Amino acid sequence: MTTAIIGTGGLGSAIARQLASGGEILRLSSADPVSARTLAAEIGHAAVVAADNRDAVQGADAVVLALRFIVLKGVIDEIADSLTGKLVVVPSNPLTTDAHGNLSRVLPEGQSSGEVVAEWLPAGARLAMAFGSMSAKLFESASNRSPEPAVLFYATDDDRAGEEVERLIRMAGFEPVKVGGIDQSGRLEVGGDLHDLVVGPAEARSLIGGP
Ligand SMILES: NC(=O)c1ccc[n+]([C@@H]2O[C@H](COP(=O)([O-])OP(=O)(O)OC[C@H]3O[C@@H](n4cnc5c(N)ncnc54)[C@H](OP(=O)(O)O)[C@@H]3O)[C@@H](O)[C@H]2O)c1
């Protein structure tokens, strides 16, 4: 199947490499076309560079918005009419960086990026918050762990989105575990109790309080 990845920076490139290694076909797009082209060349035949963000989504079954929170709304508005019926995966933490590299939240404490993004998406798009619960470095090093796979948590309100994001999580070399609906997605973000954890399925289920 085909997944569009919009944003080929630190996290988007890590997600692209992992999905391609699992066999996913990728359509890449970024503000800087050189970054998308360099990544596509590294990945090989499984990745093509799209003409722009809208072109990336055309023909894709799912889209990963690997973007900083402050540009997400603009990109969602740009591609909104192509999102109907598609899985939209968002890993964004609600953070921004100042000129000195200091991170700060752009949303009030207690409000997650998932809750805000759910309001921005058009009707018919199926949202799953996933792939942002670990640093890009940890995400790559923890993938395809053996003998017990590491877990990647996700949150969604949509059962079909859950099935589809589970497929992508497995492609990327992890075991998917649902933390709950979008109202639980803050647990995956920087500062959340499930952020930057590398755990197996049994420990993951006990952490989220499931069976
Ligand atoms: N990096 C991590 O370890 C990590 C871990 C967990 C979650 N996350 C989350 O993942 C998101 C991305 O983080 P990152 O570290 O990958 O950021 P990043 O390195 O800055 O990458 C963001 C990418 O988005 C591109 N971009 C910006 N505006 C765009 C637009 N209008 N259309 C298409 N592409 C656009 C940027 O291109 P230009 O460079 O040309 O601007 C860049 O390639 C953030 O929300 C972050 O909170 C990151």
The ligand as an SDF file (V2000), in Angstrom:
LIG
                    3D

 48 52  0  0  0  0  0  0  0  0999 V2000
   12.3680   14.6930   15.8120 N   0  0  0  0  0  0  0  0  0  0  0  0
   11.9200   13.9340   16.8120 C   0  0  0  0  0  0  0  0  0  0  0  0
   12.7020   13.2500   17.5100 O   0  0  0  0  0  0  0  0  0  0  0  0
   10.4430   13.8780   17.1050 C   0  0  0  0  0  0  0  0  0  0  0  0
    9.9650   12.8750   17.9620 C   0  0  0  0  0  0  0  0  0  0  0  0
    8.6040   12.7950   18.2480 C   0  0  0  0  0  0  0  0  0  0  0  0
    7.7250   13.6950   17.6580 C   0  0  0  0  0  0  0  0  0  0  0  0
    8.2130   14.6540   16.8320 N   0  0  0  0  0  0  0  0  0  0  0  0
    7.2640   15.6030   16.2290 C   0  0  0  0  0  0  0  0  0  0  0  0
    7.3050   15.4410   14.8260 O   0  0  0  0  0  0  0  0  0  0  0  0
    7.0990   16.6910   14.1750 C   0  0  0  0  0  0  0  0  0  0  0  0
    8.2540   16.9100   13.2040 C   0  0  0  0  0  0  0  0  0  0  0  0
    9.4350   17.0280   13.9650 O   0  0  0  0  0  0  0  0  0  0  0  0
   10.8600   17.0230   13.2750 P   0  0  0  0  0  0  0  0  0  0  0  0
   11.8570   16.9440   14.3560 O   0  0  0  0  0  0  0  0  0  0  0  0
   10.8860   16.0050   12.1850 O   0  0  0  0  0  0  0  0  0  0  0  0
   10.8780   18.4990   12.6470 O   0  0  0  0  0  0  0  0  0  0  0  0
   11.8250   19.0050   11.4730 P   0  0  0  0  0  0  0  0  0  0  0  0
   13.1000   18.2590   11.4900 O   0  0  0  0  0  0  0  0  0  0  0  0
   11.8270   20.4880   11.5470 O   0  0  0  0  0  0  0  0  0  0  0  0
   11.0230   18.5470   10.1670 O   0  0  0  0  0  0  0  0  0  0  0  0
    9.8450   19.1610    9.7720 C   0  0  0  0  0  0  0  0  0  0  0  0
    9.7770   19.0250    8.2710 C   0  0  0  0  0  0  0  0  0  0  0  0
    8.5690   19.6580    7.8180 O   0  0  0  0  0  0  0  0  0  0  0  0
    8.9020   20.3930    6.6370 C   0  0  0  0  0  0  0  0  0  0  0  0
    7.9060   21.4320    6.4050 N   0  0  0  0  0  0  0  0  0  0  0  0
    7.7640   22.6350    7.0160 C   0  0  0  0  0  0  0  0  0  0  0  0
    6.7180   23.3100    6.4850 N   0  0  0  0  0  0  0  0  0  0  0  0
    6.1940   22.4940    5.5200 C   0  0  0  0  0  0  0  0  0  0  0  0
    5.1340   22.6210    4.6070 C   0  0  0  0  0  0  0  0  0  0  0  0
    4.3520   23.7100    4.5830 N   0  0  0  0  0  0  0  0  0  0  0  0
    4.8960   21.6170    3.7440 N   0  0  0  0  0  0  0  0  0  0  0  0
    5.6590   20.5020    3.7530 C   0  0  0  0  0  0  0  0  0  0  0  0
    6.6950   20.3160    4.5940 N   0  0  0  0  0  0  0  0  0  0  0  0
    6.9520   21.3070    5.4720 C   0  0  0  0  0  0  0  0  0  0  0  0
   10.2580   20.9410    6.9300 C   0  0  0  0  0  0  0  0  0  0  0  0
   10.8700   21.3900    5.7480 O   0  0  0  0  0  0  0  0  0  0  0  0
   11.9920   22.5610    5.8850 P   0  0  0  0  0  0  0  0  0  0  0  0
   13.1250   21.9600    6.6560 O   0  0  0  0  0  0  0  0  0  0  0  0
   12.3310   22.8900    4.4790 O   0  0  0  0  0  0  0  0  0  0  0  0
   11.2990   23.6860    6.6250 O   0  0  0  0  0  0  0  0  0  0  0  0
   10.9300   19.7160    7.5330 C   0  0  0  0  0  0  0  0  0  0  0  0
   11.3740   18.8250    6.5360 O   0  0  0  0  0  0  0  0  0  0  0  0
    7.0600   17.7590   15.2810 C   0  0  0  0  0  0  0  0  0  0  0  0
    5.7350   18.1460   15.4940 O   0  0  0  0  0  0  0  0  0  0  0  0
    7.6180   17.0460   16.4970 C   0  0  0  0  0  0  0  0  0  0  0  0
    6.9950   17.4910   17.7050 O   0  0  0  0  0  0  0  0  0  0  0  0
    9.5410   14.7700   16.5330 C   0  0  0  0  0  0  0  0  0  0  0  0
  1  2  1  0
  2  3  2  0
  2  4  1  0
  4  5  1  0
  4 48  2  0
  5  6  2  0
  6  7  1  0
  7  8  2  0
  8  9  1  0
  8 48  1  0
  9 10  1  0
  9 46  1  0
 10 11  1  0
 11 12  1  0
 11 44  1  0
 12 13  1  0
 13 14  1  0
 14 15  2  0
 14 16  1  0
 14 17  1  0
 17 18  1  0
 18 19  2  0
 18 20  1  0
 18 21  1  0
 21 22  1  0
 22 23  1  0
 23 24  1  0
 23 42  1  0
 24 25  1  0
 25 26  1  0
 25 36  1  0
 26 27  1  0
 26 35  1  0
 27 28  2  0
 28 29  1  0
 29 30  1  0
 29 35  2  0
 30 31  1  0
 30 32  2  0
 32 33  1  0
 33 34  2  0
 34 35  1  0
 36 37  1  0
 36 42  1  0
 37 38  1  0
 38 39  2  0
 38 40  1  0
 38 41  1  0
 42 43  1  0
 44 45  1  0
 44 46  1  0
 46 47  1  0
M  CHG  2   8   1  16  -1
M  END
$$$$
